[in-house]
């Protein structure tokens, strides 16, 4: 006989008995049949003594094992199965497994809010300053260069047509004449003079500049006087 096997069966019987005793009288059919199976196996372990001793020679008298007392069959009593309490965590896990996940909602497009812009009218333009009266120019001996002679014939009348740009209106030959006679062959000073004369608003403003050039380069010389009058007459057309 294997004592190890019998000890294992005895431990199972004790453990099952302890479990049944905790639950009280509510013994299920499975627990009852399992206990009977353990007891039969434990009993059969000791029945092997007779077969083991018969195979070994001995002078000892054989001891007959007591006949097994038949266990009367018990009427099957229906016992409801035990209700095992399922933890909430397992229930939630089952629900998550059975219920399909909801479809992912597509992100809503971000619509920029309309901002009401307050339209502020622009401030009124500042009043234009009153034009300052032109200073009286003392021509002295250069007065004859600025005298306004009336046009006698048609050619002179046509020569008094207005000009928009003095630099573009003067021909190359006339430009050389003015530079050599009136500006002492200094083309840079002549170009600056035309630029300043183009920027003036009227002839009254330009007269003071022309008078300065006339004094600087002595336009009253006999050789320069006619050329100076022609140049001043051309400048007047810029302000017609």
VOKOL-925022 format. One record per atom (N, C-alpha, C, O, CB): x, y, z; residue in one letter. Coordinates in steps of 0.05 Angstrom, whole numbers. Glycine has a CB too. Example, Ala and Ser with C-alpha at 12.3 -4.5 7.8 and 13.67 -1.06 7.14 Angstrom:
2
        X        Y        Z   aa
      264     -114      156    A
      246      -90      156    A
      264      -66      156    A
      285      -66      169    A
      226      -89      181    A
      257      -45      142    S
      273      -21      143    S
      258        1      157    S
      268       23      161    S
      282      -12      114    S
This chain:
240
        X        Y        Z   aa
       17      -24        0    X
        0        0        0    X
       18       25        0    X
       38       26       14    X
      -19        0       24    X
       10       44      -15    X
       25       69      -17    X
       14       88        4    X
       -8       98        2    X
       23       81      -45    X
       30       92       25    X
       21      110       46    X
       20      139       37    X
        4      155       46    X
       41      108       71    X
       37      145       17    X
       36      173        7    X
        9      179       -7    X
       -2      201       -3    X
       59      177      -14    X
       -1      160      -22    X
      -27      164      -36    X
      -49      165      -15    X
      -67      181      -18    X
      -32      141      -56    X
      -48      148        5    X
      -69      149       25    X
      -68      175       41    X
      -89      185       48    X
      -66      125       44    X
      -44      186       46    X
      -42      211       60    X
      -53      234       43    X
      -66      252       53    X
      -13      217       67    X
      -48      233       17    X
      -59      253       -1    X
      -90      253       -1    X
     -103      273        0    X
      -49      249      -30    X
     -101      228       -2    X
     -130      225       -2    X
     -142      235       25    X
     -163      248       25    X
     -138      196       -7    X
     -128      229       46    X
     -137      238       72    X
     -137      268       75    X
     -155      280       86    X
     -120      225       95    X
     -117      281       63    X
     -116      311       64    X
     -139      322       47    X
     -150      343       55    X
      -89      321       53    X
     -145      309       24    X
     -167      319        8    X
     -194      316       22    X
     -211      334       21    X
     -168      304      -19    X
     -197      293       37    X
     -222      289       52    X
     -225      310       74    X
     -247      321       78    X
     -223      261       65    X
     -203      316       88    X
     -204      336      110    X
     -210      364       98    X
     -226      379      109    X
     -178      336      126    X
     -197      370       76    X
     -201      397       64    X
     -230      400       54    X
     -242      421       58    X
     -182      402       42    X
     -241      379       41    X
     -268      381       31    X
     -288      382       54    X
     -308      396       53    X
     -274      358       13    X
     -282      367       75    X
     -300      367       99    X
     -300      394      112    X
     -321      404      121    X
     -291      345      119    X
     -277      407      113    X
     -275      433      125    X
     -291      454      109    X
     -304      471      120    X
     -246      442      128    X
     -290      451       82    X
     -304      469       65    X
     -334      466       67    X
     -349      485       67    X
     -296      465       36    X
     -343      440       70    X
     -372      434       72    X
     -382      444       99    X
     -405      454      101    X
     -378      404       69    X
     -366      441      120    X
     -375      449      147    X
     -378      479      149    X
     -395      488      165    X
     -356      439      168    X
     -363      494      134    X
     -366      523      134    X
     -392      532      122    X
     -405      551      132    X
     -342      537      119    X
     -401      518      101    X
     -425      525       87    X
     -450      516      102    X
     -472      525       95    X
     -425      514       59    X
     -448      499      121    X
     -471      490      136    X
     -485      466      123    X
     -471      448      113    X
     -492      512      139    X
     -511      466      123    X
     -526      443      112    X
     -530      445       82    X
     -540      425       70    X
     -553      441      126    X
     -524      467       69    X
     -528      469       40    X
     -505      456       26    X
     -487      469       17    X
     -530      499       32    X
     -506      429       24    X
     -485      414       10    X
     -496      407      -18    X
     -517      396      -21    X
     -478      388       26    X
     -480      414      -37    X
     -488      408      -65    X
     -482      379      -72    X
     -467      365      -58    X
     -473      426      -85    X
     -495      369      -93    X
     -492      342     -102    X
     -463      337     -111    X
     -453      315     -107    X
     -511      335     -125    X
     -451      357     -123    X
     -423      353     -132    X
     -404      349     -108    X
     -387      332     -109    X
     -414      378     -148    X
     -408      365      -87    X
     -391      362      -63    X
     -395      334      -50    X
     -376      322      -40    X
     -396      384      -43    X
     -421      326      -49    X
     -426      300      -37    X
     -414      277      -52    X
     -401      259      -40    X
     -456      296      -35    X
     -417      277      -79    X
     -405      256      -95    X
     -375      256      -94    X
     -362      235      -94    X
     -415      258     -125    X
     -363      280      -93    X
     -334      282      -91    X
     -324      270      -65    X
     -303      257      -64    X
     -325      311      -94    X
     -339      276      -43    X
     -330      264      -17    X
     -332      234      -17    X
     -314      221       -7    X
     -348      275        6    X
     -354      223      -29    X
     -356      194      -30    X
     -334      181      -47    X
     -324      160      -41    X
     -384      186      -42    X
     -326      196      -69    X
     -305      185      -86    X
     -278      184      -71    X
     -263      165      -73    X
     -302      202     -111    X
     -273      205      -54    X
     -248      206      -39    X
     -248      183      -18    X
     -228      170      -14    X
     -245      233      -24    X
     -272      178       -5    X
     -273      157       16    X
     -269      129        3    X
     -256      112       15    X
     -301      158       30    X
     -281      125      -21    X
     -278       99      -34    X
     -249       94      -41    X
     -238       72      -37    X
     -296       97      -59    X
     -236      115      -52    X
     -208      111      -59    X
     -191      106      -35    X
     -172       90      -36    X
     -198      136      -74    X
     -197      120      -13    X
     -182      116       12    X
     -186       87       22    X
     -168       74       32    X
     -190      136       34    X
     -211       78       20    X
     -218       51       29    X
     -204       30       11    X
     -194       10       22    X
     -248       46       29    X
     -203       35      -15    X
     -191       15      -33    X
     -161       13      -28    X
     -149       -7      -33    X
     -197       23      -62    X
     -149       35      -19    X
     -120       33      -12    X
     -115       13        9    X
      -94       -1        8    X
     -110       61       -3    X
     -132       11       29    X
     -128       -9       51    X
     -136      -37       42    X
     -127      -56       54    X
     -144       -1       76    X
     -153      -40       22    X
     -160      -67       12    X
     -137      -80       -2    X
     -136     -104       -5    X
     -184      -65       -7    X
     -118      -65      -11    X
      -94      -76      -25    X
      -76      -91       -6    X
      -57     -105      -14    X
      -79      -54      -38    X
      -81      -89       20    X
      -64     -103       40    X
      -66     -133       36    X
      -46     -147       37    X
      -73      -95       69    X
      -90     -142       31    X
      -94     -171       28    X
      -79     -182        4    X
      -67     -203        5    X
     -124     -178       26    X
      -80     -167      -18    X
      -67     -177      -42    X
      -37     -175      -39    X
      -22     -193      -50    X
      -76     -162      -67    X
      -27     -155      -26    X
        1     -152      -23    X
       13     -173       -4    X
       35     -184       -8    X
        8     -125      -12    X
       -2     -179       17    X
        7     -199       37    X
        6     -227       26    X
       22     -244       34    X
       -9     -197       63    X
      -14     -233        8    X
      -17     -260       -3    X
        6     -266      -22    X
       13     -290      -25    X
      -43     -262      -18    X
       18     -247      -34    X
       40     -252      -52    X
       66     -256      -38    X
       85     -266      -50    X
       42     -230      -72    X
       68     -247      -13    X
       93     -251        2    X
       91     -275       20    X
       71     -278       34    X
       99     -225       18    X
      112     -293       19    X
      110     -317       37    X
      113     -309       66    X
      131     -294       73    X
      132     -337       29    X
       96     -318       82    X
       96     -313      111    X
       81     -335      125    X
       63     -347      114    X
       84     -285      118    X
       89     -340      150    X
       76     -360      167    X
       53     -349      183    X
       39     -364      196    X
       97     -373      185    X
       51     -324      181    X
       30     -312      196    X
        3     -319      184    X
        0     -323      160    X
       33     -281      198    X
      -17     -320      202    X
      -44     -326      193    X
      -55     -302      179    X
      -52     -279      187    X
      -61     -335      216    X
      -68     -308      158    X
      -81     -286      142    X
     -105     -275      157    X
     -121     -290      168    X
      -89     -296      114    X
     -105     -250      158    X
     -128     -237      171    X
     -147     -228      150    X
     -140     -213      132    X
     -118     -213      189    X
     -170     -237      152    X
     -191     -229      133    X
     -200     -201      138    X
     -206     -193      161    X
     -215     -249      135    X
     -201     -187      117    X
     -211     -159      120    X
     -241     -159      122    X
     -255     -175      110    X
     -202     -142       95    X
     -251     -142      138    X
     -280     -141      140    X
     -293     -133      114    X
     -282     -118       98    X
     -288     -121      162    X
     -315     -145      111    X
     -330     -139       86    X
     -339     -110       86    X
     -347      -99      107    X
     -354     -157       83    X
     -337      -98       64    X
     -346      -70       63    X
     -375      -67       67    X
     -392      -81       55    X
     -338      -57       36    X
     -382      -49       83    X
     -410      -44       89    X
     -421      -27       66    X
     -412       -5       61    X
     -414      -30      117    X
     -440      -39       53    X
     -452      -24       31    X
     -465        2       41    X
     -480        2       60    X
     -472      -41       15    X
     -460       22       27    X
     -472       48       34    X
     -499       50       19    X
     -500       49       -5    X
     -454       72       26    X
     -520       52       36    X
     -546       53       23    X
     -548       77        5    X
     -540       99       12    X
     -569       53       44    X
     -559       73      -18    X
     -562       96      -36    X
     -582      117      -25    X
     -604      111      -16    X
     -572       87      -64    X
     -573      141      -26    X
     -590      163      -16    X
     -606      174      -39    X
     -598      176      -63    X
     -573      185       -3    X
     -630      182      -32    X
     -647      194      -52    X
     -635      220      -61    X
     -625      237      -46    X
     -676      198      -40    X
     -636      222      -87    X
     -624      247      -98    X
     -641      271      -91    X
     -665      272      -97    X
     -622      244     -129    X
     -628      289      -78    X
     -642      314      -70    X
     -631      336      -87    X
     -606      341      -88    X
     -638      320      -39    X
     -648      349      -99    X
     -640      372     -116    X
     -630      395      -99    X
     -644      406      -82    X
     -662      381     -135    X
     -607      402     -105    X
     -595      426      -91    X
     -588      446     -112    X
     -573      441     -130    X
     -570      418      -73    X
     -598      470     -108    X
     -592      491     -128    X
     -562      497     -127    X
     -550      496     -106    X
     -608      516     -122    X
     -551      502     -150    X
     -522      509     -151    X
     -516      535     -136    X
     -533      553     -134    X
     -513      512     -181    X
     -492      535     -126    X
     -484      558     -110    X
     -481      582     -129    X
     -471      580     -152    X
     -457      552      -95    X
     -489      604     -119    X
     -486      629     -133    X
     -459      641     -126    X
     -453      648     -103    X
     -509      648     -127    X
     -443      643     -146    X
     -417      655     -142    X
     -419      684     -149    X
     -428      692     -170    X
     -395      641     -159    X
     -410      701     -130    X
     -411      730     -134    X
     -388      738     -153    X
     -365      734     -146    X
     -410      745     -108    X
     -396      749     -175    X
     -376      758     -194    X
     -368      787     -187    X
     -385      804     -184    X
     -387      757     -224    X
     -342      792     -185    X
     -333      819     -179    X
     -342      839     -201    X
     -346      832     -224    X
     -302      820     -177    X
     -346      863     -192    X
     -356      884     -210    X
     -336      889     -233    X
     -343      896     -255    X
     -361      910     -195    X
     -310      886     -226    X
     -290      891     -247    X
     -293      871     -270    X
     -289      879     -294    X
     -261      889     -235    X
     -300      845     -264    X
     -303      825     -285    X
     -329      832     -301    X
     -329      828     -326    X
     -305      796     -274    X
     -350      841     -287    X
     -374      848     -301    X
     -369      871     -321    X
     -378      870     -344    X
     -397      856     -281    X
     -355      891     -312    X
     -349      913     -330    X
     -333      904     -353    X
     -336      914     -375    X
     -335      935     -314    X
     -314      885     -348    X
     -297      876     -370    X
     -314      861     -391    X
     -309      863     -415    X
     -275      858     -359    X
     -333      844     -381    X
     -351      830     -400    X
     -368      849     -416    X
     -372      845     -440    X
     -369      810     -384    X
     -378      869     -403    X
     -394      889     -418    X
     -378      902     -440    X
     -387      906     -462    X
     -406      910     -399    X
     -353      909     -433    X
     -336      921     -453    X
     -330      903     -476    X
     -327      912     -499    X
     -309      931     -440    X
     -328      876     -470    X
     -322      857     -492    X
     -346      853     -509    X
     -343      849     -534    X
     -313      830     -480    X
     -371      853     -497    X
     -395      847     -513    X
     -404      872     -528    X
     -413      869     -551    X
     -417      838     -495    X
     -402      895     -516    X
     -412      919     -529    X
     -391      930     -547    X
     -369      936     -537    X
     -421      940     -508    X
     -396      933     -573    X
     -375      944     -590    X
     -370      973     -583    X
     -388      988     -575    X
     -383      942     -620    X
     -345      982     -586    X
     -338     1010     -580    X
     -353     1029     -599    X
     -356     1023     -622    X
     -308     1014     -581    X
     -362     1051     -588    X
     -376     1070     -605    X
     -357     1081     -627    X
     -333     1084     -622    X
     -387     1094     -589    X
     -368     1087     -650    X
     -351     1098     -671    X
     -339     1125     -663    X
     -352     1141     -649    X
     -368     1102     -698    X
     -315     1129     -672    X
     -301     1153     -665    X
     -315     1177     -680    X
     -319     1177     -704    X
     -271     1152     -673    X
     -321     1196     -664    X
     -334     1220     -676    X
     -313     1237     -691    X
     -291     1243     -680    X
     -347     1238     -654    X
     -319     1244     -715    X
     -301     1261     -730    X
     -299     1288     -718    X
     -319     1300     -710    X
     -310     1262     -760    X
     -275     1299     -716    X
     -273     1326     -704    X
     -287     1347     -721    X
     -286     1348     -745    X
     -243     1334     -702    X
     -302     1363     -707    X
     -317     1384     -720    X
     -298     1406     -731    X
     -280     1414     -717    X
     -338     1396     -702    X
     -303     1415     -755    X
     -286     1436     -765    X
     -289     1462     -748    X
     -311     1469     -741    X
     -292     1442     -795    X
     -267     1474     -743    X
     -267     1499     -728    X
     -275     1522     -747    X
     -260     1528     -765    X
     -239     1504     -714    X
     -297     1534     -741    X
     -307     1556     -757    X
     -299     1582     -742    X
     -309     1586     -720    X
     -338     1554     -762    X
     -283     1598     -755    X
     -276     1623     -741    X
     -300     1641     -737    X
     -317     1644     -754    X
     -254     1638     -756    X
     -301     1651     -713    X
     -324     1669     -707    X
     -321     1696     -722    X
     -299     1706     -726    X
     -325     1675     -676    X
     -343     1705     -731    X
     -344     1731     -745    X
     -341     1753     -724    X
     -357     1756     -706    X
     -369     1734     -762    X
     -322     1769     -729    X
     -317     1792     -710    X
     -328     1817     -724    X
     -320     1825     -746    X
     -286     1795     -704    X
     -346     1829     -709    X
     -358     1853     -720    X
     -337     1876     -717    X
     -330     1884     -695    X
     -384     1861     -705    X
     -329     1885     -740    X
     -309     1907     -740    X
     -324     1934     -741    X
     -341     1939     -758    X
     -290     1904     -764    X
     -316     1950     -723    X
     -328     1977     -722    X
     -313     1994     -742    X
     -289     1999     -739    X
     -327     1988     -693    X
     -328     2004     -761    X
     -315     2021     -782    X
     -314     2049     -771    X
     -334     2062     -767    X
     -331     2019     -809    X
     -290     2058     -767    X
     -286     2085     -757    X
     -280     2103     -781    X
     -261     2097     -796    X
     -263     2086     -736    X
     -295     2123     -785    X
     -290     2141     -808    X
     -263     2154     -804    X
     -256     2162     -782    X
     -312     2162     -811    X
     -248     2158     -826    X
     -222     2172     -823    X
     -226     2201     -814    X
     -246     2214     -821    X
     -207     2171     -850    X
     -207     2210     -800    X
     -209     2238     -791    X
     -208     2257     -815    X
     -195     2252     -835    X
     -187     2246     -771    X
     -222     2279     -812    X
     -222     2298     -835    X
     -194     2309     -839    X
     -179     2313     -820    X
     -242     2322     -829    X
     -188     2314     -864    X
     -161     2324     -870    X
     -157     2352     -858    X
     -175     2368     -856    X
     -156     2326     -901    X
     -133     2357     -849    X
     -127     2383     -836    X
     -131     2405     -857    X
     -125     2402     -881    X
      -99     2384     -824    X
     -140     2427     -848    X
     -144     2450     -867    X
     -118     2458     -880    X
      -97     2460     -867    X
     -158     2474     -853    X
     -119     2464     -905    X
      -96     2472     -920    X
      -87     2500     -910    X
     -103     2518     -907    X
     -100     2472     -950    X
      -61     2503     -905    X
      -52     2529     -896    X
      -56     2550     -918    X
      -53     2545     -942    X
      -23     2528     -887    X
      -63     2573     -909    X
      -67     2595     -929    X
      -41     2601     -942    X
      -20     2604     -929    X
      -79     2620     -915    X
      -41     2605     -968    X
      -16     2611     -982    X
       -4     2637     -972    X
      -18     2658     -970    X
      -21     2612    -1013    X
       21     2635     -966    X
       35     2660     -957    X
       40     2678     -981    X
       49     2669    -1002    X
       61     2653     -942    X
       35     2702     -978    X
       40     2721    -1000    X
       70     2722    -1007    X
       87     2723     -989    X
       30     2749     -994    X
       75     2722    -1033    X
      103     2723    -1042    X
      116     2749    -1034    X
      104     2771    -1036    X
      105     2718    -1072    X
      140     2747    -1025    X
      155     2771    -1018    X
      160     2788    -1043    X
      166     2777    -1064    X
      181     2763    -1003    X
      159     2813    -1039    X
      165     2831    -1061    X
      194     2830    -1068    X
      211     2833    -1050    X
      156     2861    -1055    X
      200     2825    -1093    X
      228     2822    -1102    X
      238     2849    -1113    X
      225     2861    -1130    X
      230     2799    -1124    X
      261     2857    -1104    X
      273     2882    -1114    X
      291     2874    -1137    X
      314     2865    -1132    X
      288     2897    -1091    X
      282     2879    -1161    X
      298     2871    -1184    X
      322     2890    -1190    X
      342     2881    -1199    X
      280     2871    -1209    X
      318     2915    -1183    X
      340     2934    -1188    X
      346     2936    -1218    X
      328     2940    -1234    X
      365     2926    -1173    X
      371     2935    -1224    X
      380     2937    -1252    X
      373     2913    -1269    X
      376     2913    -1293    X
      409     2942    -1254    X
      363     2890    -1256    X
      356     2865    -1270    X
      326     2865    -1278    X
      316     2845    -1288    X
      362     2840    -1253    X
      313     2888    -1274    X
      284     2888    -1279    X
      277     2884    -1308    X
      257     2872    -1315    X
      273     2914    -1270    X
      295     2892    -1326    X
      290     2889    -1354    X
      289     2860    -1363    X
      277     2853    -1383    X
      311     2904    -1370    X
      303     2842    -1349    X
      303     2814    -1356    X
      275     2801    -1351    X
      268     2782    -1365    X
      324     2799    -1340    X
      260     2812    -1332    X
      234     2800    -1324    X
      210     2815    -1335    X
      187     2809    -1328    X
      232     2798    -1294    X
      214     2835    -1353    X
      192     2850    -1363    X
      175     2833    -1381    X
      185     2817    -1397    X
      202     2875    -1378    X
      148     2836    -1379    X
      129     2821    -1395    X
      122     2836    -1420    X
      105     2855    -1418    X
      104     2813    -1378    X
      133     2829    -1442    X
      126     2842    -1467    X
      103     2826    -1480    X
      105     2802    -1482    X
      150     2844    -1486    X
       83     2840    -1491    X
       61     2826    -1503    X
       69     2814    -1530    X
       86     2825    -1544    X
       37     2845    -1508    X
       58     2791    -1536    X
       65     2777    -1561    X
       54     2793    -1584    X
       30     2800    -1585    X
       54     2748    -1561    X
       72     2799    -1603    X
       64     2816    -1626    X
       53     2799    -1649    X
       32     2805    -1660    X
       88     2832    -1637    X
       66     2777    -1655    X
       57     2760    -1678    X
       49     2733    -1668    X
       50     2727    -1644    X
       79     2758    -1699    X
       40     2716    -1687    X
       30     2690    -1681    X
       51     2672    -1670    X
       46     2655    -1652    X
       17     2677    -1705    X
       76     2674    -1680    X
       98     2656    -1671    X
      104     2661    -1642    X
      110     2642    -1627    X
      122     2661    -1688    X
      103     2686    -1633    X
      108     2691    -1605    X
       85     2681    -1587    X
       90     2672    -1565    X
      112     2722    -1601    X
       61     2683    -1598    X
       38     2672    -1583    X
       40     2642    -1579    X
       34     2631    -1558    X
       11     2680    -1597    X
       49     2628    -1601    X
       52     2599    -1599    X
       75     2592    -1580    X
       74     2571    -1567    X
       57     2587    -1626    X
       95     2610    -1578    X
      118     2604    -1560    X
      111     2607    -1530    X
      127     2600    -1513    X
      141     2622    -1566    X
       87     2617    -1525    X
       78     2620    -1497    X
       60     2597    -1487    X
       45     2601    -1468    X
       63     2647    -1493    X
       61     2575    -1501    X
       45     2551    -1492    X
       57     2540    -1466    X
       81     2541    -1463    X
       45     2530    -1515    X
       40     2530    -1448    X
       50     2520    -1422    X
       68     2495    -1425    X
       65     2480    -1444    X
       27     2513    -1403    X
       86     2492    -1406    X
      104     2469    -1405    X
      101     2454    -1378    X
       96     2466    -1358    X
      134     2478    -1409    X
      103     2428    -1379    X
      101     2412    -1355    X
      128     2406    -1342    X
      130     2405    -1318    X
       87     2385    -1361    X
      149     2404    -1358    X
      175     2397    -1348    X
      196     2413    -1364    X
      198     2410    -1388    X
      181     2366    -1349    X
      211     2429    -1350    X
      231     2446    -1363    X
      253     2429    -1374    X
      265     2435    -1395    X
      242     2467    -1344    X
      260     2407    -1360    X
      283     2390    -1369    X
      277     2377    -1396    X
      295     2374    -1412    X
      289     2369    -1348    X
      252     2369    -1401    X
      245     2356    -1426    X
      239     2376    -1448    X
      240     2369    -1472    X
      221     2338    -1421    X
      232     2400    -1441    X
      224     2420    -1461    X
      247     2434    -1474    X
      244     2445    -1496    X
      206     2441    -1448    X
      271     2433    -1462    X
      294     2448    -1473    X
      309     2430    -1492    X
      316     2407    -1485    X
      312     2458    -1450    X
      314     2439    -1516    X
      329     2424    -1536    X
      358     2423    -1528    X
      367     2438    -1511    X
      326     2436    -1564    X
      373     2405    -1541    X
      402     2401    -1534    X
      418     2426    -1540    X
      435     2435    -1524    X
      414     2377    -1549    X
      413     2438    -1563    X
      428     2462    -1570    X
      422     2485    -1551    X
      441     2499    -1542    X
      421     2471    -1599    X
      397     2488    -1544    X
      390     2510    -1525    X
      402     2504    -1497    X
      410     2522    -1483    X
      359     2513    -1523    X
      403     2478    -1490    X
      414     2471    -1464    X
      444     2478    -1463    X
      453     2488    -1443    X
      410     2441    -1458    X
      458     2472    -1484    X
      487     2480    -1485    X
      490     2510    -1484    X
      509     2520    -1471    X
      500     2469    -1511    X
      472     2524    -1497    X
      474     2554    -1497    X
      470     2564    -1469    X
      484     2582    -1460    X
      453     2566    -1516    X
      449     2554    -1455    X
      443     2564    -1428    X
      466     2557    -1408    X
      473     2573    -1391    X
      417     2552    -1418    X
      477     2533    -1411    X
      499     2524    -1393    X
      523     2542    -1397    X
      536     2551    -1378    X
      506     2495    -1397    X
      530     2546    -1422    X
      555     2561    -1428    X
      552     2591    -1421    X
      570     2603    -1409    X
      563     2558    -1457    X
      530     2603    -1429    X
      527     2632    -1425    X
      517     2640    -1398    X
      526     2660    -1386    X
      508     2643    -1446    X
      498     2625    -1387    X
      484     2634    -1362    X
      494     2621    -1337    X
      491     2632    -1315    X
      454     2629    -1365    X
      507     2597    -1339    X
      516     2582    -1315    X
      546     2576    -1315    X
      555     2557    -1302    X
      500     2556    -1312    X
      561     2592    -1330    X
      590     2591    -1331    X
      600     2562    -1337    X
      619     2552    -1325    X
      601     2600    -1303    X
      586     2549    -1356    X
      593     2522    -1365    X
      592     2500    -1344    X
      605     2480    -1345    X
      621     2523    -1377    X
      575     2506    -1323    X
      571     2487    -1301    X
      545     2472    -1305    X
      524     2482    -1297    X
      572     2501    -1273    X
      545     2449    -1318    X
      521     2434    -1324    X
      507     2424    -1299    X
      482     2422    -1298    X
      527     2410    -1342    X
      522     2418    -1277    X
      510     2408    -1253    X
      492     2430    -1240    X
      470     2424    -1231    X
      531     2399    -1233    X
      503     2455    -1239    X
      487     2477    -1228    X
      462     2482    -1245    X
      441     2488    -1234    X
      504     2502    -1226    X
      465     2479    -1271    X
      441     2483    -1289    X
      420     2461    -1283    X
      396     2468    -1283    X
      450     2481    -1319    X
      428     2436    -1279    X
      409     2415    -1274    X
      395     2420    -1247    X
      370     2415    -1245    X
      423     2387    -1273    X
      409     2429    -1227    X
      397     2435    -1201    X
      377     2458    -1204    X
      356     2458    -1191    X
      418     2442    -1180    X
      384     2478    -1220    X
      366     2501    -1224    X
      340     2492    -1237    X
      319     2501    -1228    X
      380     2522    -1241    X
      341     2475    -1257    X
      317     2465    -1270    X
      300     2449    -1251    X
      275     2450    -1251    X
      324     2448    -1295    X
      313     2432    -1234    X
      298     2416    -1215    X
      283     2434    -1195    X
      260     2428    -1188    X
      317     2397    -1200    X
      296     2455    -1185    X
      283     2473    -1166    X
      261     2489    -1180    X
      240     2493    -1168    X
      303     2492    -1154    X
      265     2498    -1204    X
      244     2513    -1218    X
      220     2496    -1225    X
      198     2507    -1225    X
      256     2525    -1244    X
      224     2470    -1230    X
      201     2453    -1234    X
      184     2449    -1210    X
      160     2443    -1212    X
      211     2425    -1244    X
      196     2452    -1186    X
      181     2447    -1161    X
      165     2471    -1151    X
      148     2467    -1134    X
      201     2439    -1139    X
      169     2495    -1162    X
      154     2518    -1153    X
      126     2518    -1164    X
      120     2504    -1184    X
      169     2544    -1162    X
      108     2532    -1150    X
       80     2533    -1157    X
       73     2557    -1176    X
       54     2555    -1191    X
       63     2535    -1132    X
       88     2577    -1175    X
       82     2601    -1191    X
      107     2616    -1197    X
      129     2610    -1187    X
       61     2619    -1177    X
      104     2635    -1215    X
      128     2650    -1224    X
      138     2669    -1203    X
      162     2675    -1202    X
      120     2667    -1249    X
      121     2677    -1184    X
      129     2695    -1163    X
      150     2681    -1145    X
      169     2693    -1136    X
      105     2704    -1146    X
      146     2655    -1140    X
      166     2640    -1124    X
      192     2635    -1140    X
      213     2635    -1128    X
      154     2613    -1116    X
      190     2632    -1166    X
      214     2626    -1182    X
      231     2651    -1187    X
      255     2649    -1193    X
      206     2614    -1208    X
      219     2675    -1185    X
      233     2700    -1192    X
      257     2704    -1173    X
      278     2713    -1183    X
      215     2724    -1190    X
      254     2698    -1147    X
      276     2703    -1129    X
      300     2685    -1135    X
      323     2694    -1133    X
      267     2698    -1100    X
      295     2660    -1144    X
      317     2642    -1151    X
      330     2652    -1177    X
      355     2652    -1178    X
      307     2613    -1154    X
      314     2659    -1196    X
      326     2669    -1221    X
      343     2694    -1217    X
      363     2698    -1229    X
      304     2675    -1242    X
      333     2711    -1198    X
      348     2736    -1193    X
      375     2729    -1180    X
      395     2743    -1185    X
      331     2754    -1174    X
      375     2709    -1162    X
      401     2701    -1150    X
      421     2691    -1171    X
      444     2698    -1171    X
      397     2679    -1129    X
      411     2674    -1190    X
      428     2665    -1211    X
      438     2688    -1229    X
      461     2689    -1238    X
      414     2644    -1229    X
      420     2707    -1234    X
      427     2730    -1251    X
      449     2747    -1238    X
      467     2756    -1252    X
      402     2748    -1256    X
      447     2751    -1212    X
      468     2766    -1198    X
      494     2750    -1197    X
      516     2761    -1200    X
      459     2773    -1169    X
      492     2723    -1192    X
      516     2706    -1189    X
      532     2705    -1215    X
      556     2707    -1215    X
      508     2678    -1180    X
      518     2701    -1237    X
      531     2697    -1263    X
      530     2722    -1281    X
      538     2721    -1304    X
      519     2673    -1278    X
      520     2744    -1270    X
      520     2770    -1284    X
      506     2768    -1311    X
      519     2771    -1332    X
      549     2780    -1288    X
      480     2763    -1310    X
      464     2760    -1335    X
      459     2787    -1349    X
      449     2787    -1371    X
      437     2746    -1329    X
      467     2809    -1337    X
      462     2835    -1350    X
      484     2843    -1369    X
      483     2864    -1381    X
      459     2857    -1329    X
      504     2826    -1372    X
      525     2831    -1393    X
      512     2832    -1420    X
      492     2818    -1425    X
      548     2810    -1392    X
      523     2848    -1438    X
      511     2850    -1465    X
      511     2823    -1480    X
      492     2817    -1495    X
      527     2870    -1481    X
      531     2806    -1475    X
      532     2780    -1488    X
      512     2760    -1476    X
      505     2741    -1489    X
      561     2769    -1487    X
      503     2764    -1451    X
      486     2745    -1438    X
      457     2754    -1435    X
      440     2738    -1429    X
      497     2739    -1410    X
      452     2780    -1440    X
      425     2791    -1434    X
      404     2778    -1451    X
      383     2770    -1440    X
      425     2821    -1440    X
      408     2775    -1477    X
      388     2763    -1495    X
      383     2734    -1487    X
      360     2724    -1486    X
      396     2765    -1524    X
      404     2719    -1481    X
      401     2691    -1473    X
      386     2689    -1447    X
      370     2671    -1444    X
      429     2677    -1471    X
      392     2707    -1428    X
      378     2707    -1402    X
      348     2712    -1405    X
      332     2699    -1392    X
      390     2727    -1383    X
      341     2732    -1423    X
      312     2737    -1427    X
      298     2713    -1439    X
      276     2706    -1432    X
      309     2761    -1446    X
      312     2699    -1458    X
      300     2675    -1471    X
      296     2653    -1450    X
      275     2640    -1450    X
      319     2665    -1493    X
      315     2650    -1432    X
      313     2629    -1411    X
      290     2635    -1391    X
      275     2618    -1383    X
      339     2625    -1396    X
      289     2661    -1383    X
      267     2669    -1364    X
      240     2666    -1377    X
      221     2658    -1364    X
      272     2698    -1354    X
      238     2673    -1403    X
      213     2670    -1418    X
      205     2641    -1419    X
      181     2635    -1417    X
      216     2681    -1446    X
      224     2623    -1422    X
      218     2594    -1422    X
      209     2585    -1395    X
      191     2568    -1393    X
      243     2578    -1430    X
      221     2596    -1374    X
      213     2588    -1346    X
      184     2597    -1341    X
      169     2583    -1327    X
      232     2600    -1325    X
      176     2620    -1351    X
      148     2630    -1347    X
      128     2611    -1357    X
      106     2608    -1346    X
      145     2658    -1360    X
      134     2597    -1379    X
      115     2578    -1391    X
      109     2555    -1373    X
       89     2541    -1375    X
      125     2568    -1418    X
      127     2550    -1354    X
      123     2528    -1334    X
       99     2534    -1316    X
       87     2516    -1305    X
      148     2523    -1317    X
       92     2560    -1312    X
       72     2567    -1293    X
       47     2580    -1305    X
       31     2593    -1292    X
       83     2587    -1273    X
       44     2576    -1332    X
       21     2587    -1345    X
       -4     2569    -1338    X
      -26     2575    -1347    X
       25     2588    -1375    X
